[in-house]
């Protein structure tokens, strides 16, 4: 799956549950912050509305939601 993020929104931190090294980035479609494992590897970049957008292949840079042992605890109810 390809996710599109704003390049200027990336922020490195650690998962508050499992302590893993993650990078948060804002998704272009929903505007929500999304956690990725480690450093984000972009497969393509483009300019959209004056902002640099990176295409992130989740086969290369995985979503932390897919690997965090505590992901179920962070899922929002009612969605």
Backbone as XML, in Angstrom:
<?xml version="1.0"?>
<chain id="A" units="angstrom">
  <residue number="1" name="UNK">
    <atom name="N" x="0.848" y="-1.169" z="0.000"/>
    <atom name="CA" x="0.000" y="0.000" z="0.000"/>
    <atom name="C" x="0.900" y="1.241" z="0.000"/>
  </residue>
  <residue number="2" name="UNK">
    <atom name="N" x="0.477" y="2.250" z="-0.710"/>
    <atom name="CA" x="1.205" y="3.520" z="-0.754"/>
    <atom name="C" x="0.429" y="4.550" z="0.061"/>
  </residue>
  <residue number="3" name="UNK">
    <atom name="N" x="1.118" y="5.174" z="1.012"/>
    <atom name="CA" x="0.547" y="6.270" z="1.792"/>
    <atom name="C" x="1.259" y="7.550" z="1.382"/>
  </residue>
  <residue number="4" name="UNK">
    <atom name="N" x="0.538" y="8.664" z="1.393"/>
    <atom name="CA" x="1.112" y="9.960" z="1.024"/>
    <atom name="C" x="1.201" y="10.818" z="2.283"/>
  </residue>
  <residue number="5" name="UNK">
    <atom name="N" x="2.409" y="11.330" z="2.549"/>
    <atom name="CA" x="2.634" y="12.139" z="3.749"/>
    <atom name="C" x="3.258" y="13.473" z="3.364"/>
  </residue>
  <residue number="6" name="UNK">
    <atom name="N" x="3.058" y="14.453" z="4.228"/>
    <atom name="CA" x="3.738" y="15.735" z="4.054"/>
    <atom name="C" x="5.150" y="15.598" z="4.615"/>
  </residue>
  <residue number="7" name="UNK">
    <atom name="N" x="6.153" y="15.897" z="3.786"/>
    <atom name="CA" x="7.545" y="15.736" z="4.179"/>
    <atom name="C" x="7.905" y="16.595" z="5.392"/>
  </residue>
  <residue number="8" name="UNK">
    <atom name="N" x="7.285" y="17.764" z="5.508"/>
    <atom name="CA" x="7.626" y="18.671" z="6.612"/>
    <atom name="C" x="6.918" y="18.319" z="7.922"/>
  </residue>
  <residue number="9" name="UNK">
    <atom name="N" x="6.171" y="17.218" z="7.928"/>
    <atom name="CA" x="5.431" y="16.852" z="9.143"/>
    <atom name="C" x="6.095" y="15.724" z="9.931"/>
  </residue>
  <residue number="10" name="UNK">
    <atom name="N" x="7.215" y="15.198" z="9.438"/>
    <atom name="CA" x="7.848" y="14.048" z="10.084"/>
    <atom name="C" x="8.466" y="14.425" z="11.430"/>
  </residue>
  <residue number="11" name="UNK">
    <atom name="N" x="8.239" y="13.549" z="12.421"/>
    <atom name="CA" x="8.793" y="13.774" z="13.768"/>
    <atom name="C" x="9.176" y="12.426" z="14.364"/>
  </residue>
  <residue number="12" name="UNK">
    <atom name="N" x="10.463" y="12.283" z="14.738"/>
    <atom name="CA" x="10.959" y="11.037" z="15.343"/>
    <atom name="C" x="10.650" y="11.038" z="16.839"/>
  </residue>
  <residue number="13" name="UNK">
    <atom name="N" x="10.301" y="9.859" z="17.347"/>
    <atom name="CA" x="10.002" y="9.706" z="18.769"/>
    <atom name="C" x="10.038" y="8.221" z="19.112"/>
  </residue>
  <residue number="14" name="UNK">
    <atom name="N" x="9.523" y="7.880" z="20.265"/>
    <atom name="CA" x="9.400" y="6.477" z="20.673"/>
    <atom name="C" x="7.943" y="6.187" z="20.969"/>
  </residue>
  <residue number="15" name="UNK">
    <atom name="N" x="7.527" y="4.956" z="20.693"/>
    <atom name="CA" x="6.165" y="4.525" z="20.987"/>
    <atom name="C" x="5.965" y="4.557" z="22.498"/>
  </residue>
  <residue number="16" name="UNK">
    <atom name="N" x="4.883" y="5.162" z="22.941"/>
    <atom name="CA" x="4.613" y="5.254" z="24.379"/>
    <atom name="C" x="4.243" y="3.914" z="24.983"/>
  </residue>
  <residue number="17" name="UNK">
    <atom name="N" x="3.888" y="2.940" z="24.157"/>
    <atom name="CA" x="3.522" y="1.621" z="24.672"/>
    <atom name="C" x="4.694" y="0.651" z="24.708"/>
  </residue>
  <residue number="18" name="UNK">
    <atom name="N" x="5.330" y="0.447" z="23.549"/>
    <atom name="CA" x="6.361" y="-0.590" z="23.457"/>
    <atom name="C" x="7.780" y="-0.046" z="23.426"/>
  </residue>
  <residue number="19" name="UNK">
    <atom name="N" x="7.936" y="1.276" z="23.286"/>
    <atom name="CA" x="9.267" y="1.888" z="23.304"/>
    <atom name="C" x="10.015" y="1.846" z="21.986"/>
  </residue>
  <residue number="20" name="UNK">
    <atom name="N" x="9.389" y="1.350" z="20.927"/>
    <atom name="CA" x="10.049" y="1.257" z="19.618"/>
    <atom name="C" x="10.335" y="2.640" z="19.039"/>
  </residue>
  <residue number="21" name="UNK">
    <atom name="N" x="11.393" y="2.733" z="18.240"/>
    <atom name="CA" x="11.753" y="3.950" z="17.516"/>
    <atom name="C" x="10.760" y="4.124" z="16.378"/>
  </residue>
  <residue number="22" name="UNK">
    <atom name="N" x="10.004" y="5.222" z="16.361"/>
    <atom name="CA" x="8.992" y="5.462" z="15.330"/>
    <atom name="C" x="9.113" y="6.879" z="14.791"/>
  </residue>
  <residue number="23" name="UNK">
    <atom name="N" x="8.478" y="7.099" z="13.662"/>
    <atom name="CA" x="8.376" y="8.431" z="13.070"/>
    <atom name="C" x="6.912" y="8.704" z="12.791"/>
  </residue>
  <residue number="24" name="UNK">
    <atom name="N" x="6.417" y="9.814" z="13.314"/>
    <atom name="CA" x="5.056" y="10.254" z="13.001"/>
    <atom name="C" x="5.107" y="11.148" z="11.771"/>
  </residue>
  <residue number="25" name="UNK">
    <atom name="N" x="4.086" y="11.044" z="10.924"/>
    <atom name="CA" x="3.955" y="11.920" z="9.768"/>
    <atom name="C" x="2.472" y="12.132" z="9.496"/>
  </residue>
  <residue number="26" name="UNK">
    <atom name="N" x="2.153" y="13.290" z="8.950"/>
    <atom name="CA" x="0.758" y="13.634" z="8.663"/>
    <atom name="C" x="0.375" y="13.126" z="7.273"/>
  </residue>
  <residue number="27" name="UNK">
    <atom name="N" x="-0.717" y="12.357" z="7.219"/>
    <atom name="CA" x="-1.234" y="11.849" z="5.943"/>
    <atom name="C" x="-1.900" y="12.976" z="5.168"/>
  </residue>
  <residue number="28" name="UNK">
    <atom name="N" x="-1.706" y="13.008" z="3.865"/>
    <atom name="CA" x="-2.254" y="14.106" z="3.060"/>
    <atom name="C" x="-3.770" y="14.036" z="2.938"/>
  </residue>
  <residue number="29" name="UNK">
    <atom name="N" x="-4.338" y="12.852" z="2.839"/>
    <atom name="CA" x="-5.782" y="12.719" z="2.635"/>
    <atom name="C" x="-6.604" y="13.087" z="3.851"/>
  </residue>
  <residue number="30" name="UNK">
    <atom name="N" x="-6.301" y="12.470" z="4.989"/>
    <atom name="CA" x="-7.096" y="12.675" z="6.202"/>
    <atom name="C" x="-6.546" y="13.775" z="7.100"/>
  </residue>
  <residue number="31" name="UNK">
    <atom name="N" x="-5.257" y="14.077" z="6.948"/>
    <atom name="CA" x="-4.624" y="15.052" z="7.829"/>
    <atom name="C" x="-4.244" y="14.474" z="9.184"/>
  </residue>
  <residue number="32" name="UNK">
    <atom name="N" x="-4.465" y="13.169" z="9.373"/>
    <atom name="CA" x="-4.156" y="12.529" z="10.657"/>
    <atom name="C" x="-2.677" y="12.171" z="10.739"/>
  </residue>
  <residue number="33" name="UNK">
    <atom name="N" x="-2.147" y="12.175" z="11.978"/>
    <atom name="CA" x="-0.787" y="11.706" z="12.203"/>
    <atom name="C" x="-0.776" y="10.189" z="12.160"/>
  </residue>
  <residue number="34" name="UNK">
    <atom name="N" x="0.253" y="9.629" z="11.534"/>
    <atom name="CA" x="0.361" y="8.176" z="11.396"/>
    <atom name="C" x="1.751" y="7.746" z="11.850"/>
  </residue>
  <residue number="35" name="UNK">
    <atom name="N" x="1.857" y="6.672" z="12.661"/>
    <atom name="CA" x="3.170" y="6.208" z="13.115"/>
    <atom name="C" x="3.771" y="5.173" z="12.158"/>
  </residue>
  <residue number="36" name="UNK">
    <atom name="N" x="5.042" y="5.361" z="11.839"/>
    <atom name="CA" x="5.792" y="4.419" z="11.011"/>
    <atom name="C" x="6.965" y="3.883" z="11.826"/>
  </residue>
  <residue number="37" name="UNK">
    <atom name="N" x="7.370" y="2.649" z="11.540"/>
    <atom name="CA" x="8.529" y="2.066" z="12.216"/>
    <atom name="C" x="9.808" y="2.711" z="11.710"/>
  </residue>
  <residue number="38" name="UNK">
    <atom name="N" x="10.659" y="3.147" z="12.636"/>
    <atom name="CA" x="11.957" y="3.702" z="12.273"/>
    <atom name="C" x="11.866" y="4.935" z="11.407"/>
  </residue>
  <residue number="39" name="UNK">
    <atom name="N" x="12.830" y="5.051" z="10.498"/>
    <atom name="CA" x="12.902" y="6.197" z="9.602"/>
    <atom name="C" x="12.082" y="5.925" z="8.348"/>
  </residue>
  <residue number="40" name="UNK">
    <atom name="N" x="11.386" y="6.912" z="7.868"/>
    <atom name="CA" x="10.537" y="6.772" z="6.686"/>
    <atom name="C" x="11.396" y="6.806" z="5.424"/>
  </residue>
  <residue number="41" name="UNK">
    <atom name="N" x="11.147" y="5.843" z="4.529"/>
    <atom name="CA" x="11.816" y="5.789" z="3.231"/>
    <atom name="C" x="10.789" y="6.130" z="2.157"/>
  </residue>
  <residue number="42" name="UNK">
    <atom name="N" x="11.000" y="7.248" z="1.483"/>
    <atom name="CA" x="10.077" y="7.677" z="0.431"/>
    <atom name="C" x="10.478" y="7.036" z="-0.893"/>
  </residue>
  <residue number="43" name="UNK">
    <atom name="N" x="9.496" y="6.572" z="-1.650"/>
    <atom name="CA" x="9.767" y="5.981" z="-2.955"/>
    <atom name="C" x="9.607" y="6.993" z="-4.075"/>
  </residue>
  <residue number="44" name="UNK">
    <atom name="N" x="8.910" y="8.100" z="-3.783"/>
    <atom name="CA" x="8.678" y="9.145" z="-4.772"/>
    <atom name="C" x="8.314" y="10.419" z="-4.021"/>
  </residue>
  <residue number="45" name="UNK">
    <atom name="N" x="8.689" y="11.560" z="-4.555"/>
    <atom name="CA" x="8.288" y="12.836" z="-3.963"/>
    <atom name="C" x="7.667" y="13.708" z="-5.050"/>
  </residue>
  <residue number="46" name="UNK">
    <atom name="N" x="6.754" y="14.577" z="-4.634"/>
    <atom name="CA" x="6.122" y="15.520" z="-5.551"/>
    <atom name="C" x="5.684" y="16.740" z="-4.747"/>
  </residue>
  <residue number="47" name="UNK">
    <atom name="N" x="5.402" y="17.819" z="-5.438"/>
    <atom name="CA" x="4.895" y="19.021" z="-4.794"/>
    <atom name="C" x="3.388" y="19.072" z="-5.005"/>
  </residue>
  <residue number="48" name="UNK">
    <atom name="N" x="2.656" y="19.244" z="-3.905"/>
    <atom name="CA" x="1.203" y="19.319" z="-3.947"/>
    <atom name="C" x="0.773" y="20.546" z="-3.160"/>
  </residue>
  <residue number="49" name="UNK">
    <atom name="N" x="0.125" y="21.480" z="-3.825"/>
    <atom name="CA" x="-0.313" y="22.725" z="-3.181"/>
    <atom name="C" x="0.826" y="23.419" z="-2.441"/>
  </residue>
  <residue number="50" name="UNK">
    <atom name="N" x="1.998" y="23.417" z="-3.051"/>
    <atom name="CA" x="3.142" y="24.117" z="-2.485"/>
    <atom name="C" x="3.874" y="23.374" z="-1.372"/>
  </residue>
  <residue number="51" name="UNK">
    <atom name="N" x="3.478" y="22.138" z="-1.082"/>
    <atom name="CA" x="4.144" y="21.349" z="-0.041"/>
    <atom name="C" x="4.727" y="20.083" z="-0.658"/>
  </residue>
  <residue number="52" name="UNK">
    <atom name="N" x="5.877" y="19.678" z="-0.141"/>
    <atom name="CA" x="6.516" y="18.457" z="-0.605"/>
    <atom name="C" x="5.783" y="17.263" z="-0.009"/>
  </residue>
  <residue number="53" name="UNK">
    <atom name="N" x="5.357" y="16.350" z="-0.868"/>
    <atom name="CA" x="4.635" y="15.145" z="-0.467"/>
    <atom name="C" x="5.501" y="13.937" z="-0.791"/>
  </residue>
  <residue number="54" name="UNK">
    <atom name="N" x="5.615" y="13.023" z="0.155"/>
    <atom name="CA" x="6.376" y="11.796" z="-0.053"/>
    <atom name="C" x="5.416" y="10.621" z="-0.183"/>
  </residue>
  <residue number="55" name="UNK">
    <atom name="N" x="5.718" y="9.725" z="-1.102"/>
    <atom name="CA" x="4.961" y="8.491" z="-1.266"/>
    <atom name="C" x="5.701" y="7.429" z="-0.456"/>
  </residue>
  <residue number="56" name="UNK">
    <atom name="N" x="5.008" y="6.782" z="0.463"/>
    <atom name="CA" x="5.618" y="5.803" z="1.353"/>
    <atom name="C" x="4.992" y="4.437" z="1.079"/>
  </residue>
  <residue number="57" name="UNK">
    <atom name="N" x="5.818" y="3.485" z="0.646"/>
    <atom name="CA" x="5.376" y="2.124" z="0.389"/>
    <atom name="C" x="5.439" y="1.362" z="1.714"/>
  </residue>
  <residue number="58" name="UNK">
    <atom name="N" x="4.307" y="0.870" z="2.192"/>
    <atom name="CA" x="4.283" y="0.198" z="3.500"/>
    <atom name="C" x="4.938" y="-1.181" z="3.457"/>
  </residue>
  <residue number="59" name="UNK">
    <atom name="N" x="5.339" y="-1.659" z="2.280"/>
    <atom name="CA" x="6.151" y="-2.874" z="2.211"/>
    <atom name="C" x="7.604" y="-2.575" z="2.581"/>
  </residue>
  <residue number="60" name="UNK">
    <atom name="N" x="8.013" y="-1.319" z="2.417"/>
    <atom name="CA" x="9.385" y="-0.901" z="2.736"/>
    <atom name="C" x="9.440" y="-0.245" z="4.112"/>
  </residue>
  <residue number="61" name="UNK">
    <atom name="N" x="8.554" y="0.696" z="4.356"/>
    <atom name="CA" x="8.456" y="1.388" z="5.644"/>
    <atom name="C" x="7.119" y="0.995" z="6.252"/>
  </residue>
  <residue number="62" name="UNK">
    <atom name="N" x="7.154" y="0.141" z="7.258"/>
    <atom name="CA" x="5.899" y="-0.394" z="7.780"/>
    <atom name="C" x="5.224" y="0.542" z="8.772"/>
  </residue>
  <residue number="63" name="UNK">
    <atom name="N" x="3.917" y="0.446" z="8.774"/>
    <atom name="CA" x="3.113" y="1.176" z="9.740"/>
    <atom name="C" x="3.340" y="0.572" z="11.121"/>
  </residue>
  <residue number="64" name="UNK">
    <atom name="N" x="3.506" y="1.405" z="12.124"/>
    <atom name="CA" x="3.702" y="0.876" z="13.468"/>
    <atom name="C" x="2.423" y="0.237" z="14.005"/>
  </residue>
  <residue number="65" name="UNK">
    <atom name="N" x="1.274" y="0.621" z="13.459"/>
    <atom name="CA" x="0.022" y="-0.027" z="13.849"/>
    <atom name="C" x="0.071" y="-1.527" z="13.549"/>
  </residue>
  <residue number="66" name="UNK">
    <atom name="N" x="0.812" y="-1.925" z="12.508"/>
    <atom name="CA" x="0.883" y="-3.327" z="12.099"/>
    <atom name="C" x="1.830" y="-4.153" z="12.963"/>
  </residue>
  <residue number="67" name="UNK">
    <atom name="N" x="2.747" y="-3.505" z="13.688"/>
    <atom name="CA" x="3.769" y="-4.257" z="14.423"/>
    <atom name="C" x="3.764" y="-4.042" z="15.933"/>
  </residue>
  <residue number="68" name="UNK">
    <atom name="N" x="3.126" y="-3.004" z="16.419"/>
    <atom name="CA" x="3.137" y="-2.717" z="17.853"/>
    <atom name="C" x="2.315" y="-3.777" z="18.603"/>
  </residue>
  <residue number="69" name="UNK">
    <atom name="N" x="2.893" y="-4.397" z="19.631"/>
    <atom name="CA" x="2.150" y="-5.396" z="20.385"/>
    <atom name="C" x="0.961" y="-4.800" z="21.144"/>
  </residue>
  <residue number="70" name="UNK">
    <atom name="N" x="0.942" y="-3.495" z="21.315"/>
    <atom name="CA" x="-0.131" y="-2.821" z="22.046"/>
    <atom name="C" x="-1.070" y="-2.042" z="21.133"/>
  </residue>
  <residue number="71" name="UNK">
    <atom name="N" x="-1.016" y="-2.289" z="19.832"/>
    <atom name="CA" x="-1.817" y="-1.510" z="18.871"/>
    <atom name="C" x="-3.303" y="-1.549" z="19.193"/>
  </residue>
  <residue number="72" name="UNK">
    <atom name="N" x="-3.791" y="-2.676" z="19.657"/>
    <atom name="CA" x="-5.227" y="-2.796" z="19.963"/>
    <atom name="C" x="-5.647" y="-1.826" z="21.067"/>
  </residue>
  <residue number="73" name="UNK">
    <atom name="N" x="-4.733" y="-1.472" z="21.955"/>
    <atom name="CA" x="-5.036" y="-0.548" z="23.043"/>
    <atom name="C" x="-5.172" y="0.895" z="22.553"/>
  </residue>
  <residue number="74" name="UNK">
    <atom name="N" x="-4.630" y="1.187" z="21.381"/>
    <atom name="CA" x="-4.658" y="2.544" z="20.829"/>
    <atom name="C" x="-5.787" y="2.733" z="19.830"/>
  </residue>
  <residue number="75" name="UNK">
    <atom name="N" x="-6.456" y="1.650" z="19.445"/>
    <atom name="CA" x="-7.535" y="1.749" z="18.459"/>
    <atom name="C" x="-8.689" y="2.557" z="19.043"/>
  </residue>
  <residue number="76" name="UNK">
    <atom name="N" x="-9.169" y="3.491" z="18.254"/>
    <atom name="CA" x="-10.291" y="4.320" z="18.695"/>
    <atom name="C" x="-11.572" y="3.535" z="18.533"/>
  </residue>
  <residue number="77" name="UNK">
    <atom name="N" x="-12.394" y="3.558" z="19.546"/>
    <atom name="CA" x="-13.658" y="2.828" z="19.506"/>
    <atom name="C" x="-14.679" y="3.608" z="18.698"/>
  </residue>
  <residue number="78" name="UNK">
    <atom name="N" x="-15.550" y="2.886" z="18.020"/>
    <atom name="CA" x="-16.617" y="3.513" z="17.258"/>
    <atom name="C" x="-16.244" y="3.884" z="15.847"/>
  </residue>
  <residue number="79" name="UNK">
    <atom name="N" x="-15.061" y="3.470" z="15.387"/>
    <atom name="CA" x="-14.677" y="3.792" z="14.009"/>
    <atom name="C" x="-14.927" y="2.615" z="13.116"/>
  </residue>
</chain>
